[in-house]
Amino acid sequence: MGVEVLLPFLAIAALAGYFQTVTGFGLGMIVMGATSGLGIAPVTSVAAVVSLMTLINCLVALPGRLQHVDWPSVRAAGLGIVPMIVAGVLLLEYLSGSAATLLRLLLGLVILYGGASLLLRPSRQATLSPLRSFTLFGGLSGLLGGLFGIAGPPLIYHCYRQPIEPVRIRNLLILLFAVTSGVRTLFVVSQGQMNTEILVLTAWSVPAIALSTYLGRRLPLPLSAQTMRRIAFAVLTAIGIGLVMAALY
């Protein structure tokens, strides 16, 4: 792997790590969108790297939190996540070989949806949704996780509508993202797709993101949370529109 790929990728990963630290959102979407838009690395490789980065992040965050998880919701969501991850990875493999333009369009639309979700404030329900709804939204997240390594938006929106304590929702999402990333990684390995490029990018990305996360905690931007959400929305919207326009024109 040449430095012409590694250095731009690490710069994007570091920026995304800082951005997620100060806004709480966007690492995977920024890495996927920017690298795809600039043609730095194949979507299939970047999706695998994003999935591994998410898995590492979740495994670091999970210890000591499992007692604060709504397990029936996890099991229901898992029923949708696992098979749809497999479908998403297979669809990614097919589209990357035969419909690269459509793949870029889909990625742009997903990032636009993720950006819009920052400004959407789901109303809290009075009662917990049926478990089958967790299976449905788990399936949608599993499909996106399989395609792009970005499983967040559907599950985040659905979970924050539930009458569950915020700390339990956060831990529920961390666990589900770990499941999504873990299953995706295992399936990619079983398909023989975990190549040297993915491992090298991941190995270099972890310290870059760790450093940018530290800087984000020590030197956050002096802006309100609402302003940061608007900045995140603007950045993701710009990336998403750029991908959509490139795919259409």
C-alpha positions as CSV (number, residue, x, y, z in Angstrom):
1,M,0.0,0.0,0.0
2,G,1.4,3.4,-1.0
3,V,1.5,6.5,1.1
4,E,-0.8,8.1,-1.5
5,V,-3.6,5.9,-0.1
6,L,-2.5,5.6,3.6
7,L,-1.8,9.3,4.4
8,P,-5.1,10.7,3.0
9,F,-7.0,7.8,4.7
10,L,-5.4,8.5,8.1
11,A,-6.1,12.2,7.7
12,I,-9.8,11.5,7.1
13,A,-9.9,9.0,9.9
14,A,-8.3,11.4,12.4
15,L,-10.7,14.2,11.4
16,A,-13.6,11.9,11.7
17,G,-12.4,10.7,15.1
18,Y,-12.1,14.3,16.4
19,F,-15.5,15.2,14.8
20,Q,-17.3,12.3,16.5
21,T,-15.7,13.1,19.9
22,V,-17.0,16.7,19.9
23,T,-20.3,16.0,18.2
24,G,-21.1,12.4,19.3
25,F,-21.8,11.3,15.7
26,G,-20.4,10.7,12.2
27,L,-17.2,8.7,12.3
28,G,-18.2,5.9,10.0
29,M,-20.2,8.2,7.7
30,I,-17.4,10.7,7.3
31,V,-14.8,8.0,6.6
32,M,-17.0,6.1,4.2
33,G,-18.3,9.3,2.4
34,A,-15.0,11.2,2.1
35,T,-12.9,8.2,1.0
36,S,-15.5,7.1,-1.5
37,G,-16.0,10.6,-2.9
38,L,-12.2,11.2,-3.2
39,G,-11.6,7.7,-4.6
40,I,-9.0,6.9,-2.0
41,A,-9.8,3.3,-1.4
42,P,-12.5,0.8,-2.5
43,V,-15.8,0.9,-0.8
44,T,-15.6,-2.8,0.1
45,S,-12.2,-2.2,1.9
46,V,-13.3,0.9,3.7
47,A,-16.5,-0.7,4.9
48,A,-14.5,-3.5,6.5
49,V,-12.2,-1.0,8.1
50,V,-15.1,1.0,9.5
51,S,-16.7,-2.2,10.8
52,L,-13.4,-3.2,12.6
53,M,-13.0,0.3,14.1
54,T,-16.6,0.2,15.4
55,L,-16.0,-3.2,16.9
56,I,-12.9,-2.1,18.7
57,N,-14.6,1.0,20.0
58,C,-17.6,-1.0,21.2
59,L,-15.5,-3.7,22.9
60,V,-13.6,-0.9,24.8
61,A,-16.9,0.7,25.9
62,L,-18.8,-2.4,26.9
63,P,-17.1,-3.7,30.0
64,G,-19.2,-2.9,33.1
65,R,-22.2,-1.8,31.1
66,L,-24.0,-5.1,30.3
67,Q,-26.1,-5.0,33.4
68,H,-27.7,-1.8,32.0
69,V,-29.0,-3.5,28.8
70,D,-32.6,-4.3,27.9
71,W,-32.0,-7.9,26.8
72,P,-35.3,-8.7,25.2
73,S,-34.9,-5.8,22.9
74,V,-31.3,-6.9,22.1
75,R,-32.5,-10.4,21.2
76,A,-35.3,-9.1,19.0
77,A,-33.0,-6.7,17.2
78,G,-30.4,-9.4,16.7
79,L,-32.9,-11.6,14.9
80,G,-33.1,-9.0,12.2
81,I,-29.5,-7.9,12.3
82,V,-27.7,-11.2,11.6
83,P,-29.3,-12.3,8.4
84,M,-29.5,-8.8,6.9
85,I,-25.7,-8.2,7.5
86,V,-25.0,-11.2,5.4
87,A,-27.4,-9.9,2.7
88,G,-25.8,-6.5,2.9
89,V,-22.2,-7.8,2.5
90,L,-23.3,-10.0,-0.5
91,L,-25.1,-7.0,-2.0
92,L,-22.0,-4.8,-1.6
93,E,-19.9,-7.4,-3.3
94,Y,-22.3,-7.6,-6.2
95,L,-22.8,-3.8,-6.6
96,S,-19.1,-3.0,-6.3
97,G,-18.4,-5.2,-9.3
98,S,-21.4,-4.4,-11.5
99,A,-23.0,-1.2,-10.4
100,A,-20.5,1.1,-8.8
101,T,-22.5,4.3,-9.6
102,L,-25.6,2.9,-7.9
103,L,-23.5,2.0,-4.9
104,R,-22.2,5.5,-4.6
105,L,-25.7,6.9,-4.9
106,L,-26.9,4.6,-2.2
107,L,-24.0,5.6,0.1
108,G,-24.8,9.3,-0.5
109,L,-28.5,8.8,0.4
110,V,-27.6,6.9,3.5
111,I,-25.3,9.7,4.6
112,L,-27.9,12.3,3.9
113,Y,-30.4,10.3,6.0
114,G,-27.8,10.1,8.8
115,G,-27.3,13.9,8.6
116,A,-31.0,14.6,8.7
117,S,-31.5,12.3,11.7
118,L,-29.3,14.7,13.7
119,L,-32.0,17.3,13.4
120,L,-34.9,14.9,13.9
121,R,-36.1,14.7,17.5
122,P,-38.2,11.5,17.8
123,S,-41.0,11.9,20.2
124,R,-40.8,9.6,23.2
125,Q,-43.6,6.9,23.3
126,A,-45.7,6.2,26.4
127,T,-45.2,2.4,26.0
128,L,-42.5,0.1,24.6
129,S,-42.8,-0.8,21.0
130,P,-43.5,-4.5,20.2
131,L,-40.4,-6.6,20.0
132,R,-41.1,-7.3,16.3
133,S,-40.4,-3.6,15.6
134,F,-36.9,-4.1,17.0
135,T,-36.4,-7.0,14.6
136,L,-37.6,-4.8,11.7
137,F,-35.3,-1.8,12.6
138,G,-32.5,-4.3,13.5
139,G,-32.9,-5.7,10.0
140,L,-32.6,-2.2,8.4
141,S,-29.5,-1.4,10.4
142,G,-28.0,-4.8,9.6
143,L,-28.5,-4.2,5.9
144,L,-26.7,-0.8,6.1
145,G,-24.1,-2.3,8.4
146,G,-23.5,-5.1,5.8
147,L,-23.4,-2.7,2.9
148,F,-21.3,0.2,4.4
149,G,-20.4,-0.7,7.9
150,I,-22.8,2.1,9.0
151,A,-25.5,0.5,11.1
152,G,-26.6,3.4,13.3
153,P,-29.4,5.6,12.0
154,P,-32.4,3.2,11.9
155,L,-31.7,1.7,15.4
156,I,-30.8,5.0,16.9
157,Y,-34.0,6.7,15.8
158,H,-36.2,3.7,16.9
159,C,-34.5,3.2,20.3
160,Y,-34.7,6.9,21.3
161,R,-38.5,6.7,20.8
162,Q,-38.8,4.1,23.5
163,P,-39.7,4.9,27.2
164,I,-36.3,3.5,28.3
165,E,-33.7,5.4,30.4
166,P,-31.1,7.1,28.2
167,V,-28.2,5.2,29.8
168,R,-29.9,1.9,29.0
169,I,-30.5,3.1,25.4
170,R,-26.8,4.0,25.0
171,N,-25.7,0.7,26.3
172,L,-28.2,-1.2,24.2
173,L,-26.9,0.6,21.0
174,I,-23.3,0.0,21.9
175,L,-24.0,-3.8,22.3
176,L,-26.0,-3.9,19.0
177,F,-23.3,-2.1,17.1
178,A,-20.8,-4.6,18.5
179,V,-23.0,-7.4,17.3
180,T,-23.4,-5.9,13.9
181,S,-19.6,-5.2,13.5
182,G,-18.6,-8.6,14.9
183,V,-21.0,-10.6,12.7
184,R,-19.9,-8.5,9.6
185,T,-16.3,-9.1,10.3
186,L,-16.7,-12.8,10.9
187,F,-18.6,-13.1,7.6
188,V,-16.0,-11.1,5.7
189,V,-13.3,-13.4,7.1
190,S,-15.3,-16.5,6.2
191,Q,-15.6,-15.2,2.6
192,G,-11.8,-14.7,2.4
193,Q,-12.2,-11.0,1.9
194,M,-10.1,-9.8,4.9
195,N,-7.1,-8.8,2.9
196,T,-3.8,-7.1,3.8
197,E,-5.1,-3.6,2.8
198,I,-7.9,-3.8,5.3
199,L,-5.7,-4.9,8.1
200,V,-3.0,-2.3,7.4
201,L,-5.6,0.5,7.2
202,T,-7.2,-0.6,10.5
203,A,-3.9,-1.0,12.3
204,W,-2.9,2.6,11.3
205,S,-6.4,4.0,11.9
206,V,-6.7,2.9,15.5
207,P,-3.8,5.1,16.9
208,A,-4.9,8.0,14.6
209,I,-8.4,7.9,15.9
210,A,-7.2,7.5,19.5
211,L,-5.1,10.6,19.2
212,S,-7.8,12.7,17.6
213,T,-10.3,11.5,20.3
214,Y,-7.8,12.6,23.0
215,L,-7.5,16.0,21.3
216,G,-11.3,16.2,21.0
217,R,-11.7,15.7,24.7
218,R,-8.9,18.1,25.7
219,L,-9.5,20.7,23.0
220,P,-13.2,20.7,22.1
221,L,-14.6,23.5,20.0
222,P,-16.1,26.2,22.2
223,L,-19.6,25.8,20.7
224,S,-22.9,24.7,22.1
225,A,-24.3,21.2,21.6
226,Q,-27.0,22.5,19.3
227,T,-24.4,24.3,17.2
228,M,-22.3,21.2,17.0
229,R,-25.3,19.1,15.8
230,R,-25.9,21.7,13.1
231,I,-22.2,21.6,12.0
232,A,-22.4,17.8,11.9
233,F,-25.6,18.0,9.8
234,A,-23.9,20.4,7.4
235,V,-20.8,18.3,7.0
236,L,-22.7,15.0,6.4
237,T,-25.2,16.8,4.1
238,A,-22.3,18.2,2.0
239,I,-20.7,14.7,1.8
240,G,-24.0,13.1,0.9
241,I,-24.9,15.6,-1.8
242,G,-21.4,15.3,-3.3
243,L,-21.8,11.5,-3.6
244,V,-25.3,11.8,-5.0
245,M,-24.3,14.4,-7.6
246,A,-21.2,12.4,-8.6
247,A,-23.4,9.3,-9.1
248,L,-26.1,11.2,-11.1
249,Y,-23.8,13.3,-13.2
